[in-house]
Amino acid sequence: MEDGQLLKAKQALSEYLEENKCRKTPERFAILDAVYQFDGHFTLEELGDLMEKNNFRVSRATLYNTINLFLKLRLVVKHAFQKKTVYEACLYNDSHSHKICTVCGKVGEVHNAMLDDVIENLKLKRFHQKGYSLYIYGICSTCLAKMTRKRGKRLKK
């Protein structure tokens, strides 16, 4: 993740905490640093492991509550994929698409400018769109190849 994005995220967190008269705890900022170290999706367990690796121990409750705060501030986005819940640093960018294999659960990002333009320019009656998440379900090439090989072996018998 870019240093500029982390700086903006820290500024947004700091402003929110000041405006709402909340404490600026070192844990919140350390967790934010760890979140923005990930390049892509992460689980709460992976976040906790990274915090420990960085010699900064926090309870699971602190992680959970802090992630919920980051979700509220749109610094992180939550995805409920087939097999697990994952998070992703986003800094106000809630718009993106994923492809998900229904066999193995592998998740990949989908980058398609035409698709982004269509969805972002979609006019919805009495609704102001702020972002979107699109999940495309199917079978990845690895699983498809395995299924084809199995089918071929059954036909030969």
TAJOVEN-V474404 format. One line per field, one symbol per residue. phi: phi as a letter, one per 40 degrees, with the letter a starting at -180 (. if undefined). psi: psi as a letter, one per 20 degrees, with the letter a starting at -180 (. if undefined). A space follows every 50 residues. Layout:
phi: ???
psi: ???
//
This chain:
phi: .ccccccccccccccccccbfbccccccccccdcdcccbhcacccccccc ccdcfbcbccccdccccccccccgcbbbbbcdbacbbacbfgcccabbbb cccbgcbbcbbacccdcccccccbcfabcbiabbbbcabccccccccccc ccccccc
psi: qqhhggghghgggggggghjlqqnqhgghhgggggihqnbqqrhghgggh gghjlnpqrhgggghgghghghikiqqppnrgirprrpphminiorqqpp pigijppqqpoohgggggghjpopplpopirqpppoqbprhghggghggg gghhhh.
//
